[in-house]
Amino acid sequence: MLRAIFGEKAEDVRDASLYVKPGSSGVVVDVKVCSRREKGGDSQTKKSLKKDIARIERDYNQRIIEIRNTFESLIRDDTVGVKILEDVYDYKEDVLAFEQGKKIRAKQLSTVDYALIARLKVEDRKVQQKLTRLVNLAAMEEAKIIAVRDAQIERLKKGDELAPGVNKSVKVYVATKRRMSVGDKMAGRHGNKGVVARIVNVEDMPFLPDGTPLQILLNPLGVPSRMNVGQILETQLGWALDKLGMSVSSPVFNGATEESIKTYMKKAGLPESGTIRLRDGRTGEQYQHETFVGQIYMMKLNHLVDDKIHARAIGPYSLVTQQPLGGKAQYGGQRFGEMEVWALQAYGASYTLQELLTIKSDDIQGRTKAYESVVKGEFEVDPGTPESFNVLVREMQSLCLDVIKLVKADSMTDTEEETTEE
């Protein structure tokens, strides 16, 4: 279509659009167009720049007005009507801002600059202290807002930071909502990480004698081998403090002892051991043994099963070894590792194993022959030399070891055979 419109000039044009990775889904929440500011740009760009600067100034000026209004509302009741002790002169406007002996008016506070209010001296000492503190606070907040505003305007004037040769880039932000699912990774604060094995309805979860259902069940085998007993202490202490409505700090080297935890459990009216007889959510019957119950801090880690799932047979090949790349990021193929090789050897699946280790991996000639044999309808493939062998030979040659690959006698040419006989 481009060629039909523009003729031969369109041959240089290519589609360099960036597409979302396959399997991704979500909602577009924002689109940003980043462009480089050219000196003496077109009128449309200048007009757009002026519009953006005006919008930023309007937004930040509104914030400054809000700070000024808040400041006035905080000091109006205490300062209006208070007697002024000294004159305060405004040198910029060349007027007397506050006159000695007069009382402060509400209008003066809304129009006068913070620097002038800071110099103001009044009769009441408490009012003076409050006035000084609030003026400093308001001036600081206003200065922060002005600094951010100026930085944003400067960034707009300068243009976006783009890579060399790039004049414009479009950034599309896609938000994806992920609910907890089987296979997602979670962890506590004691190295007790794990994967969600099962998600059931809240009605099917075990529940306490008072009917409270549990939110999460952890495998007890995760504690003895790793010896991270901190999670046990945290679970027990968390339950007691929740019942007491308290919050405490438990530092690493000065944390709660077992005795202090038992004391809190006793105060909360809970069993000191932290164990309680639960009921099965499905049948309602009590379990045979007591279960350790409590409250623990668990995090959802950014290792979600939806991001990990990936399937491909071969994938792109490495330039050096000519073996398939692995991993989802490279859109790589499946890895047939050492243990999988043992499994095929045990089954005696020699042809499958040969294909996996040669034509499906780094046998370059074998790949071509395999394709040709399928096209021709002949299904016999002779495996060639793997590229990894050539890499090994080159590495040995780089160590000054003269390694030469010998050719079988039956595959020699007539000339080579004559030379051998001589």
N, C-alpha and C positions, 0 to 999 in steps of 0.2 A: 504494500500500500504506500509506504514511504517512497519507494523507488518509482512508483507510478506518478506520484505528485512531484517529487523533487528531481527525478532522473538519476544520473550517475552520482550526484553529490550525496545521496542518501546511503551509499554503500559504506561510508565511514561511520555511520551512526549505529550504535549498538545499545541494547537495553541493559543498563547496569543497575536496574532496580533491585533493592534488597527485599526478599520475601521472608515472611515468618517461617520458622522451622516447621517441618511436617509434624503433625501431632499436637501442635500448640493451639490453644483457644483462649479467648478472653474478650474483654470489652475495651475499646479504645477510649481512654480517659483524657488524653491530652495530645495535641499536635503542636510542635514547635518548629518554626522555620528559621534556621540560622543562616545569616548571610554576611559576607565581608563588605564593610563600608568603603566604597571607592571615593577618592578625592574628586569633588565636583561631580557627584552622581546625578542621575536624572531627577527631574522635578517630582516625579511620583515617589521616589525614595525619600527625598527631602520632606515632602508633605507628610509621609507616613512617620518619619522620625519626629517631626514637630508634634504630631498627634500623640505619639507614645510618650514624649516628654511631658506634654500638658496633662496627660492622664496620670502619670506618676506623681507630678507636683500636686495635682488635685487630691489624690489619695493620701499622700503624706501630710499635706496641709490640714486635711480633715482630722488626722490623728493628733496633730499639734493643737488644734482647736479643742479636741476632746480632753487633752492633758490640761490645757488652760482652764477649761470649765470645771474639771475635777479639782484643780488647785483652788479655784475661787470658792467652790462649794465647801471645801475643807476649812478655809480660813475666814470666810465671810462672817460667820457668827461671832468669832472671837475678836476680829480686828476692826470691823466697822464700828465707828464711834469711839475708838481708842485715841487718846491724845498723842500728837507727834512731838518728839523732843527736839529734833534737829531738822534743818532745811535739807532737802535732797534736790539737787539741781540736775536737769537733763541737758547735757552739753550738746547732744546731737540735735535736738529740736530747739535748743536755746530757750527753754522755759523752766519754771520752777515746778517740779513734779509734786513734791510734798512740802507744805509750809509749816514752820515751827509754830506750835500752840494750837493749830487747827486739828480737827478730828478727821479720821480716815473715812472716805466715802467709798461705796461699793463700785462706782464707776471708775475710780482711780485704779483699783486693783485689776480691772479687766483690760484697761488700755495701756498701762505702764509696763515697761520691760522688767524681766526678772532681776537684772543687775541693779536697777533702781530700788526695787523692793528689798533686795538683800542689804542695801545701805541704810534702810529705814530703821530709825530708833524710836521705840514707843515706851510709854510709862510702865505698863504691866510687864513684869519680868517673865512670867510664864508664857504670855502671848508672844513676847520677843523670841524666846527659845523655839516655840512651835513654828513661828513665822520663818526663822532662819533655816530650820530643818526641812520644812516643806518646800521652801524656795530652792534650796540646794538639790533636793530630790527631783523637783519638776524640771529644773534647768538641765540636770543630767539626762533625764529621759528625753527631753526635747533635743538635746545635742546628739543623742544616739540616733533618733529618728532622722534628723537632718543629715547625719553622716551616711546613713543607709540610702537615703534619697539621692544624695549627691553621687554616691558610688554607682547606683543603678543608672542614673542619667549619663555618667561618664562611660559606663559600659555600653550603653546604647549608642553613644556618639562614636565610640571606637569600633564597634561591630563585634561579631562573635569570633572566637578563636577557632580557626579552621585549619585543616592540614594544607600543606603547600599544594597548589594546583586545584584546590576545591573552592568554588565561588559560593556555593549554596548547599546546605544540607537540611533535610527534613527529618525530625525525630518524632516518631509515633510511640506513645506510651500505652502499653496494653496491660490491663489489670486482670489477674486470674484469681478466682476464688477457689480455694482448696479446702475441702472438709477432711477431717481426720479419717483415714482409711487404713485397712490392713496392710502392713508393710512400711508405714511411716515410722520414722525414728524419733524416740523420746529419750530424755535424760533428766536425772536429778542433779543435785549439787555435789555429789560425792563420787563422780565417775561411774555412776550406776546407769549406764545407757542400755537401751534395748529397743526392740522392734515390736510394734503392735501386732499381736497374734490373732486377736479376735475382737469383734465389736458386737455387743448384744444389746437388746432392749433394756431400759432401766428396770423394767419389771422382773427381768430374769437375773439381775445382779443379786448377790447375797446382801442381806440387810441386818442391821443391828436389832437388838431386842425392842428398841423404841420405834422401829419401822424405817429408820434412815437407811437408804440404799448406799452401797459403796460406789465410788466413781471410777476407781482403777484397782486392778489386782496385779501385784508383782510376784514373779516367781521367786520363792525363798532360796532356790539354789544359786541365785546371783550373789548371795552374801558370803557364805563360808569360804569359797575359794579365793575371793578377792579381798576379803577382810575389811571392806569399807563399812565399818560398824556405825559411822556417823549418820547414815540414813536411818538406822534403827532408833538412835537417840533423837534425831530430828522428828521422826514420826510420833514418838511417844510424847515428847515435849510439846509438839504442835497441837496434839489433841487436848492436853491439859490446859494450855494457854487459851485455846478456842473456847473451852467451857468456862474459863475464868474471865474471858473478855480482856485479856492482857496482851501486850506486845513486849518482847524482850530482845536484847542483843546477845548473841553467843559467839564471841570472837574465836579465832582459830586456836590460839594458845591460852585462852582464858575463858573457855566455854563452860557450859553447864555440866556439872558432874552427875553421875548416876544417882547419888543420894538426893541432890537438889531436884532432879526430875521426879523422883519418887515422892518427894514432899509436895510438889505441885500436883501430882496425880491424886494424892490423898486429899488435898484441899478441894480439888475439882470433883471429888466423890467418884473417882474412876479406879479401876483395879491397878495396883502398883506394878504388876507385871506387864501391863499394856495389852494383855490378851483377853478376849471375850468370845463367848459362844455365839456364832452367827447362825442365821437361818438361810436355807437354800431358797433363792427367789423363785425357782420353778415349782418346787413342791411345797415350800413353806415349812419343811421339817428342819430340825436343828442338825448341824454338823456334829460328827462324832468328837472332834477335837476342837480346842479353842484356837482362835486365829489372832495374830498380832494386828492391831488396828490403830490408825492414827491419821495425822495430817502431814503431808509432805509436799514440797515444792517441786513440781515436774514441768519441764519445758518441752515444747515441740521444736525439734531441730529442723534446719533447712536441708534435710535429706529425705525428700518425699518420694514415695514409690512411683508417682506419676512422672517425675523428672528422670527416674532411673530406667524405666522400662524402654527396651530397645531391641530390635531384631533385624538382622541382616546376615546373609550367608557369607559373603566374601568381603566386599568393601574395597576402598582404594588401597593401592599397594605402596609400600615404602620405597623410596627412590634408591636407597642403598642396598637393602637386603631383598627387595622385591617380595617381601612377605606382607600379607594383609594387615592393615592398621587395625587397632582395637579401640573400643570406647565409643560412647555415644557422641561426644564432641566432634570426633573425626568421621562420624557416620561409618564406623568400622564394622568389621565382620566378627563372627563368633570365634572364640578362642578354643582350639582343641589342644588342651594341655597335656602334660606328661602323664597324669593319672588317667585321662581319657584314652590315651594311647595304650596304656596297660589294659584297660577294659576291653578294647578291641582285640588286643593280642590274646587275652584270655578266651574270647569268643572264637578266635581263629578267623576273624573277618579281615583277611589279608588284602583283598582288592580294595575294600573301603578305606583301609588304613593307608594303602599305597597312594590312592587318589588324594586323600587329605594331606599327606606329607609331600606330595610332588605337584601335580597339576593344579590342585586347589590352593597351593601355597606359592613356592618360589621357583618352580620349573617353568621358565619363560617359553621354551620351545614346546613343552608339553601342553601348555595352555592353547597355543595356536593349533597344535595337532588335534587336541580334543575338540575344538570348534570345527575344524575341517572334517573330522570323522563324523560328527553329528550331521553336518551339511550333506556329506556324501552318503550317509547311511551306513558307514562302517563304524563299528563300536569297539575296535581294538586300538588301545593307546599304549605306546611304549614310553615309559617315563624317561626323561632326560636327566641332565645333571642339575641339581638344585643350585640356585644363585648363591645361597649361603656358603656352598663349598668354594665357589670362586672368590667370595669375600674372604674366606679363611686363607686361601692360597695367596691372595694379594697381601694380607696382613703378615703372613710368614715371609713373603718376599721382601716386605718392608723391613723385616728384621735380618735381612741378608741371608735368608735360608732359601736356596735355589730349589724350589718345589716345582716339578713339572708333572702334568697329568699324562699318564701313559694311555695309549690307545690299544684296544684289544687286537689280536693278530688277525681275526677273521674280518674285522672292519677296516683293515689296511687297504690302501689302493695298490694297483698292480706295480707301480713304480717303487713303492715302499717295499713290497715283497721281493722284487728283484734285487734291491739294495741289500736287504737282509741276507739273501742267499749268497751274494758275492762276499 
